[in-house]
Amino acid sequence: MSPIHLIDKYIMMGELGLDGKLYPIKGVLAMAMQAKADGFLGILLPNENAAEAALVDDMNIYCFEHLTEVVDFIGNPKARSPIKRARLLIDHEIKSVTDFSDVKGQENVKRALEIASAGSHNIIMIGPPGAGKTMMAKSIVSILPPLNQMEALETSKIYSITGKLDAVNKLLRSRPFRHPHHSLSAIALIGGGSHPQPGEISLAHNGILFLDELPEFNRSVIEVLRQPMEEGIVCIARAKMSVTFPARFMLMAAMNPCPCGYYNHPKKECHCSPSAIQKYMHKISGPLLDRIDMHIEVVPVLYNELRASKQEETSAIIANRVKNAREIQSHRFKNEEGTYTNAQMNSSQLKKYCPLTSDSEAILKMAMEKFQLSARAFDRIIKVSRSIADLDNSNAIQINHISEALQYRSLDKSNWGQYKN
């Protein structure tokens, strides 16, 4: 192969120093994947970036320390061999601070988190301070299935662009869990800048975006979540360019029921006025709540439950049920491009994959009329019911599946409805 043809077939990337030394750059994995898609044979790049580029299969990766080495290679390509491709090791060991067996009581919340994990449903937890909302949110990573190869590459590519990939383990192996502070800006959340960079929602791609103390976020900031939550992508337009980043995440949110935190508390008195509670709840719009599949009330754990010697289910046991439900969905949607979990179903897929029994249809109709639920809430209930049925290994959605799904719409019901937008 002549030098000119070699240049045509290979991508060269890296930062060049004045002394000819090659320095590493960000975004190598993303560029390597695009180079493969565009038909290039291989990549020439700095030594420090080689392991990251080698995550892409069927690409010849050559690494160099100095520009003179590149020139020599172009003159005699056979003198240097490509590096061996890195093994795509997907780590199945769950790394989580808290195991579900460490959480005392809260069986209804654990069940809701299991369902949310099974179908990748957005979920919000409402409860007083100290009820365990944040601890359980962080524990959810322990029951989620690990990233598969495609997901690992997709997510690692985003981290590569931002320079956040681990220096040793170049491939993300567990689902990301992003927990931004409530003071973050809209740009930090969805991405942006003069040279657009991914935001928190893209860093949470294929994982969890956890927004603790949701009403404390600027309302204009969290409202920008609406489009990405529906489409799984975020489009950032600038005068000279338009960039699209993936943003297929599972939203988890937590909040107090009122400013003081003790509205509806069984023991402590709430000191908030109705107008203060209304103002607090108005920080979260109805359209945003409509996009959250599950609303779960978290109540304080009783003393007897804290002291009980009952053996709680471990994360491993719950994770196995979630894994089985995800496998059912993987088979269900194998020919549905862009749909991987129940939460991502569109209207036509709901009709196709969510058959209801006559009893299920009747109870759902009654709930829709009683609570004046929106069409979007209707779809969410069906999707959650489908996930509950999958956990039961049931093809049809039974009345008990619909009944349970309806329990997870707390903010639609009358005691909360008066404070809704």
N, C-alpha and C positions, 0 to 999 in steps of 0.2 A: 504494500500500500504506500503510495507516494505521500510526502508530507502534506500536500494541499488537500488530498482526500481524507487524511487522518483528521485534519482540522475540521473538515465538513461533518465528520461522523461523531465527533466527540465534543462534549461541553467542557469548557474550562472555567473554573470559578475559584475565587480566593481574593484576599487583599494583598497587594504587592507593595513591599517596603522599598524605600529609596536604595537600599543596599541589595535589592533583588530577593530578599527573603520573603517567603509566603506566609501569610497570617490567616488564621481561621475566620470564618464569617458565620452569620446567623442564617437560618432558613435552608440549610443544605438538604435536609430530608425532603422538604417540599419541592425544591428545585430538581432533586434527583428523580422523584416520582414523576414530575412533569417531563423531564428529559426522556424517561422511559416511554411515557405516553406519546411523545413526539417522534419516537423512532430512533433516537440516538443510541449508539453502541456502548458508550461509556462516558466516564467523567474523569477529568484531571483536576486535582484539588490539593490543598495543604494537608500535611500529615494529620493534624488535629481534627480534621473533619472527616477522615476516611471511615471511621467506624460508623458514623451516622449515615453516610451515603451508602455503605455496604448493607444497610437494612433492606434496601430495594433489590429484589432478585432479578436475575437475567441482565445485569448491568456490570460492565467491566470497570472497576474502580482502581485508578492509579493515584498514588499519593506522593507528594514531593515536598522537599524542604526549601528549595531554592529555584529561581527561574532558570538557572543554567541546566538543572536536571530536566526541566520540561523541554528545553531546546534539544538536549541530547536525546530525549525520548522521541521527539518528533522526527529526528534524523534517523533513529534506529529503534522502532517500536518493539521489536522482538527481544531487545536487551533487558526489558523489565517485565515482570509478570504482574497481573492484577492481584490485589489483595483478596483473601478469601472472604466470602460473604459471611456476615455475622449471623449467628443462629438467632432465629426469632423465638426467644424463650418467653412464653407467656406464664407469668407467675400465678399459680393457682392458690398460693398461700395468702389468705386474707390478713391484711395488716390493719387492725382497728384498735383504737384505744379501749373501747368498751365492747364486751360481748353481750348479746341480748340476755344471757343468763344472769348477768350482773345487775340487770334492771329488775327491781322488785315490783310486783304488781303490774299495773298498766296493761293488762291483757288485751283490752280493746284497742289500745294504741299500737301495741305490737302487731296485732292482727291487721290493722289498717296499713302499717308500714310494710307488712308482708305482701298485701294486695298491691300496694303502690309499686313495690319493687318488681312484682310479677309482671305487671303490665306497663311499667314506666310511667305511672300516673303522677301528675302534679298534685301536691298535697300541702295543706296548711294546718298547723296545730295551734289551737287557741286554749290558753290556760294560764293560771296565775304563776307568779315567780316561784321558782323552786319545785315545780311539778315534774321537772325532768325533760322538758321539751328539747333543749339543746343537746343533752346527753344522748337521747334517743335518736335525734337527727344524725349525730356523728356516728352512731352505731350502725346506721343503715348500710354503710359500706361493707360491713361484715356479712350481709346476706345477699348482696348483689352478685351476679355472675361475673367472672373476670372478663376483661376485654378479649374478644377473639382477634385473630390476626388482622383482619380488615380494620376493625375498630382501633386496634393498637396503632396501626400506621396512620390512620386518619387523625387521631388525637395527638400522636407524637409529632405529626407534621405541623400542627398549630403551635405546639410548644417549641418546635425548632425555629419557627419564624420569630418568636418572641425571645429566643435565647434562654428558655427555661428548661431545656432538656438536661437531665442528670449527666454530669461529666463522665460517669462510668457506665451506667445503664442507659443506653441511648434510646431504648424503646420503653414507653410507658406500659406498665404491666397491670396496674389496677385502675379502676375507674376514678377519674378525677373527682375531688370533692372541694368545691370552691366556696369559701365562706367570707365574702367581702364585708367590710364595715359599712354601716348605714350612712356614712358621710361621703361615700364615693359619688363621682359625677356620672352623668349619662354616658360620656365618652369612655370612662373607665369601665362602665357596665357593658356597653354594646360594642365598643371599639371606635376608632377614629384617629384623628390627628391629621396633620398636613400630608404625611405619608402613612396612610391608614394601617393601624396595628389591631390585632384581635383584642377584644375586651373579655370581661369575666364570663360572659355567656358562651363565648367560643372556647375559652379555656376549660369550660365545664362540658364541652361536647362529649357525648357518650357517657356522661357522668352526672353529678349532682351539683346544682347551684342552690346553696342554702342561704336564705335571707332571714336572719334572726332579727327579731323586733321589727317586723315589716312596716308598721305605721311610722316608725322613726325615719324611714327612708323618705327623701324628697318625692312627693307624689309625681312630679314631672319626670323623675328618673325612672321609677318603676313602671310608669305607663308605657315607656318605650319597649317593654318586654312583650307587649301584646302581639305584635307582628312576628317576632322570632318564635314565640311559643306556638303559633299556628303553623308556621312554614318551616321551621327547623333551620333557617338560614337568616343572616342579617346582611342587608345591603347598605353600604356606606358610599354615598355620592359626594364627590368633590368636584371642583371646577374642571380639573384636568383628567379626572379618572373616576371610575366607579368600581368598588371592590365588594365581592361577596365572600363572607366567611361562614363556615358551617356553625350551627348553633342548635344542635339537637340534644337538649339537656332535659333532665327531670328537675323541675322546680320543687324545692322544699322551702316552706316558710313557717315561721313561728311568731306568735304575737300574744300579748296580754289581752284580756277581754275589755279592758278600759284603761285610762291613764294611771290609776293607782294599782291596777292589776287584780282587784279582788271582786269584780262584778260576778255574781252568782257563786261566790265561794261558800262552801258549806259551813265554815267556821268564822271567817273574818268578814268584817263589815266593809262594804264599798262606800267610799266617801265622795264619789264622783256624782255630779249632777247629771240628769238626763241629757242636757245640752252638751256637757263635756264628753259624755260617752258618744253622743251623736257626732260631734266634731272629730273625735278620735277615729270612729269607724269610717267617716267620710274620707279619710286619708287613703282608703283603698276603694277604688271605683268598682261598680257593679260589673262592667265589662272584663276587668281583670279577674275578679272572683269567678266569673263565668268560665274562665279558662283554667281554673284550678279544679281538678276532677274530684278531689276529696277534701272535706272539711272535718277535722276531728277535734272534739273537745277533750282536753287533758285535765283531769281532776287530781287534786293532791292524793298521795298514797297514804292510806290509813296506817296507824302505828302497828296494828296487828299484822298487816301485810309486810311491813318493813322487818318485823321480828320473826316472821314465819320461816320455818325450816324447809318449806316446799322447794323442790328442785325445779328451777325454771328451765324452759327449753333453751338449748344452746343455739348460737348463730348458725353453726354447721347444720343442724337439723332443719332450721327454717330455710337456710340457703339451698338445701337440696330440693325442697318443695318449690322454691322460686325457680331453680334451674329447670325442673321438670315442666313448669308452666311456660317458661321461655322457650323450651324445646318444642312444645306444642305450637307456639306462635311462629317459631322459625319454620316449621313445616307448613303451617297455614298460609304464611305470606311469602313462601319461596318464589312464587311467580308474580308477586306484587312489588314492582319496583318502588323503592323509597319508603316502603312500610315494613317495619321490623317488629313492632310491638302493638298491643291492642290500643294504646293511647294514641297511636298515629293513624288509626283508621279514618278514612273519609266516609262520606254519606253512603256511597254505593257499597263500600265494603261493610258498613254496618248492616245493611240489608242482607248482604250475602253471607256474612259469617256470624250474625247474632240472631238466630231464630228464637222467638219467645213462645212459651206456652200460652194458652188462653188465660190461665190464672195470672201469669206474669204480666201479660198485657193489661189485664184489668186493674191490678194493684198499681201499675205504673201510671195508668190514666188517672186514677183517683188521686195519686200524689201530685201529678202535674197540675190538676185543677185546684187541689187544696192549698198548695204552696205557691201557685202561680209561677211555676218554673219556666225559664226561657227555653227556646229551642236548643241553644247551645248546652244548657244544663241537662236537657233530655239526652243529648248525644253522650255527654260525659257519664251519665248514670248507666247507659247501655254498655259503654266501654268498660267501666268498672265491674259491672255484672259479668261481662265476658271473662274478665281476669279471675273473678271469684269462681266462675264455672270451670275455668282451666285448672285452677288449684284443686278443684274437686274432680278433675278429669271427666267433666260432663260436656257433651256436645251441645245440648240445648240449655238455654238459660232458664232455670227453674224459678219458682216463686220465692224460694229462700235466697237465691242469688240477687234478685231484684230488691227484696226486702232489706238485705244487708247493705247493698249499694246506696239505698235511700237514707240509711242511717248516717252516711258520710257526707251529708249536705247540710250541716248545722247552720251555716250562714244564710241558707235559703229559707229557714223555718221562721215561724212567727216571732219567737223570742229574740231573734237577731234581725229579722226583716225590717223592724221599725228603725234600725240604725243604718240600713243599707242605702247606697246611692240609688 
